[in-house]
Amino acid sequence: MTKIISFVGKSKTGKTVLIERLIPLFIKEGYTVGTIKHTVHEIAFPEGKKDTTRHFKAGASITTILSSDSFLSMGILDNINLTVEKLIDLYTKLGIDIIFIEGFKSKPFPKVIVANSKEDLDMIPKVGKIICIVSKEKLVDNIPCYSPDKLSEIAECIEREIKNNPSVNY
């Protein structure tokens, strides 16, 4: 069963860096890891004359380039009703053990909050289940807090949640 952990926080708090640093730790423990990142910005698609870019520019709703050991997909959602849940279903079918999601704070996935200050915690009442807070200073007393450089402790906290809490299952 695929496990879902969402990393939320304001822009420039270190969410991407934290996920980037946690991935190798979970791979070392034997997990296959996937990520999904939410953005409010327009996505830039590759330019050029490669076949998949040409397919895309010709109007394909989605195009994928696939080799024996990797793939890359791109698409436009005007013609596709793609949701984070559908992506999770796809990742699950591909055999991904754990998905780190950056963003989607309103979704019901357990959260790691990444914050720089107490002001960054104004989202707490809205995000649901909180696993821990990652911040350079302890910001609250009632939620486990870890410094960003305590990666193994953060990973252990997430892994405990994965093993003991069915709400991370998808």
ZAPAPA-495168 format. One record per residue (C-alpha): x negated, y, z; residue in one letter. Coordinates in steps of 0.25 Angstrom, whole numbers, m for minus. Each point is the difference from the previous one (the first is absolute). Example, Ala and Ser with C-alpha at 12.3 -4.5 7.8 and 13.67 -1.06 7.14 Angstrom:
BEGIN
+-------+-------+-------+---+
:    px :    py :    pz : r :
+-------+-------+-------+---+
:   m49 :   m18 :    31 : A :
:    m6 :    14 :    m2 : S :
+-------+-------+-------+---+
This chain:
BEGIN
+-------+-------+-------+---+
:    px :    py :    pz : r :
+-------+-------+-------+---+
:     0 :     0 :     0 : M :
:    m5 :    14 :    m4 : T :
:    m3 :     9 :    11 : K :
:     2 :    15 :    m1 : I :
:    m7 :    12 :     7 : I :
:     3 :    14 :    m3 : S :
:   m10 :    11 :     2 : F :
:     6 :    14 :     2 : V :
:    m5 :    14 :     3 : G :
:    m1 :    13 :    m5 : K :
:    m9 :     3 :   m12 : S :
:   m15 :     0 :     3 : K :
:     1 :    m8 :    13 : T :
:    m8 :   m12 :    m5 : G :
:    10 :   m10 :    m4 : K :
:    m7 :    m4 :   m13 : T :
:   m14 :    m1 :     6 : V :
:     6 :    m8 :    12 : L :
:     7 :   m10 :   m10 : I :
:   m13 :    m1 :    m8 : E :
:    m8 :    m3 :    12 : R :
:    10 :   m10 :     5 : L :
:     2 :    m8 :   m13 : I :
:   m14 :    m7 :     1 : P :
:     2 :    m4 :    15 : L :
:    13 :    m7 :    m4 : F :
:    m6 :    m7 :   m12 : I :
:   m11 :    m5 :     9 : K :
:    11 :    m6 :     9 : E :
:     5 :    m8 :   m12 : G :
:    12 :     9 :    m4 : Y :
:     3 :     4 :   m15 : T :
:     3 :    15 :     1 : V :
:     8 :     9 :    m9 : G :
:     3 :    15 :     1 : T :
:    11 :     9 :    m4 : I :
:    m1 :    15 :     0 : K :
:    11 :    10 :     0 : H :
:    m2 :    13 :    m7 : T :
:     8 :    13 :    m2 : V :
:   m10 :     4 :   m11 : H :
:     1 :    m3 :   m15 : E :
:    m8 :   m12 :    m4 : I :
:   m10 :     2 :   m11 : A :
:    m1 :   m12 :   m10 : F :
:   m12 :    m3 :    m8 : P :
:    m3 :     7 :   m13 : E :
:    m7 :    m6 :   m12 : G :
:     3 :   m10 :   m10 : K :
:    m1 :   m13 :     8 : K :
:    11 :   m10 :    m4 : D :
:     8 :     1 :    13 : T :
:     0 :    15 :     0 : T :
:     5 :     0 :   m15 : R :
:    11 :   m10 :     5 : H :
:     4 :    10 :    11 : F :
:    m1 :    12 :    m9 : K :
:     9 :    m7 :   m10 : A :
:    11 :    m1 :    11 : G :
:    m2 :   m13 :     8 : A :
:     7 :     2 :    13 : S :
:   m11 :    m8 :     6 : I :
:   m13 :    m6 :    m5 : T :
:   m11 :    m9 :     6 : T :
:   m14 :    m4 :    m4 : I :
:    m3 :   m14 :     5 : L :
:   m13 :    m8 :     0 : S :
:    m4 :   m13 :     7 : S :
:    m4 :     7 :    13 : D :
:     7 :    14 :     0 : S :
:    12 :     8 :    m5 : F :
:     4 :    15 :    m1 : L :
:    15 :     4 :    m2 : S :
:     6 :    14 :    m2 : M :
:    14 :     4 :    m2 : G :
:    10 :    11 :     0 : I :
:    12 :    m1 :     9 : L :
:    10 :     7 :    m9 : D :
:     4 :   m14 :    m6 : N :
:    m4 :    m8 :    12 : I :
:     7 :     0 :    14 : N :
:   m13 :    m4 :     7 : L :
:     0 :     1 :    15 : T :
:   m10 :    m3 :    11 : V :
:     8 :   m12 :     3 : E :
:    m1 :    m5 :   m14 : K :
:   m15 :     2 :     0 : L :
:    m1 :    m8 :    14 : I :
:     8 :   m11 :    m7 : D :
:   m10 :     0 :   m11 : L :
:   m12 :     0 :     9 : Y :
:     7 :   m11 :     8 : T :
:     1 :    m9 :   m13 : K :
:   m14 :     3 :    m3 : L :
:    m4 :    m6 :    14 : G :
:    m5 :    13 :     7 : I :
:     0 :    m3 :    15 : D :
:     0 :    14 :     5 : I :
:     4 :    13 :    m6 : I :
:    m5 :    14 :     5 : F :
:    10 :    10 :    m4 : I :
:    m5 :    15 :     0 : E :
:    12 :     8 :     2 : G :
:    15 :    m3 :    m1 : F :
:     2 :     4 :    15 : K :
:    15 :    m1 :    m1 : S :
:     0 :   m15 :    m4 : K :
:     1 :   m10 :    11 : P :
:   m14 :    m5 :     0 : F :
:    m8 :     0 :    13 : P :
:    m9 :    12 :     0 : K :
:   m14 :     4 :     3 : V :
:     0 :    15 :     2 : I :
:   m13 :     8 :    m4 : V :
:    m1 :    14 :     6 : A :
:    m9 :    11 :     3 : N :
:     8 :     7 :    11 : S :
:    12 :    m1 :     8 : K :
:     7 :     9 :   m10 : E :
:    m2 :   m12 :   m10 : D :
:     9 :    m8 :     9 : L :
:    13 :     7 :    m3 : D :
:     4 :   m12 :    m9 : M :
:     0 :   m10 :    11 : I :
:    16 :     1 :     3 : P :
:     2 :    m3 :   m15 : K :
:   m10 :   m12 :    m3 : V :
:     6 :   m12 :     7 : G :
:   m10 :   m10 :     6 : K :
:   m13 :     5 :     3 : I :
:   m12 :    m9 :     2 : I :
:   m10 :    10 :     3 : C :
:    m6 :    14 :    m2 : I :
:   m13 :     2 :    m6 : V :
:    m6 :    14 :     4 : S :
:   m13 :     6 :     5 : K :
:     6 :     3 :    13 : E :
:    11 :    m7 :     8 : K :
:    13 :     7 :    m3 : L :
:    10 :    m8 :     8 : V :
:     0 :    m9 :    12 : D :
:    12 :   m10 :    m4 : N :
:    m6 :    m5 :   m14 : I :
:   m13 :    m6 :    m2 : P :
:   m10 :    10 :    m5 : C :
:   m14 :    m3 :    m7 : Y :
:   m11 :     8 :    m5 : S :
:    m2 :    m1 :   m15 : P :
:   m14 :    m6 :     2 : D :
:     6 :   m11 :     8 : K :
:     3 :    m9 :   m12 : L :
:    m1 :   m13 :     6 : S :
:    10 :     4 :    12 : E :
:    10 :     6 :   m11 : I :
:    m1 :   m13 :    m8 : A :
:     2 :    m8 :    13 : E :
:    12 :     8 :     3 : C :
:     6 :    m2 :   m14 : I :
:    m3 :   m15 :     0 : E :
:     7 :    m2 :    14 : R :
:    12 :     7 :    m6 : E :
:    m1 :    m9 :   m13 : I :
:     0 :   m12 :     9 : K :
:    10 :     3 :    10 : N :
:    10 :     9 :    m6 : N :
:    10 :    m5 :   m10 : P :
:     3 :    14 :    m4 : S :
:   m12 :     1 :    m9 : V :
:     5 :   m12 :    m8 : N :
:     6 :     3 :   m13 : Y :
+-------+-------+-------+---+
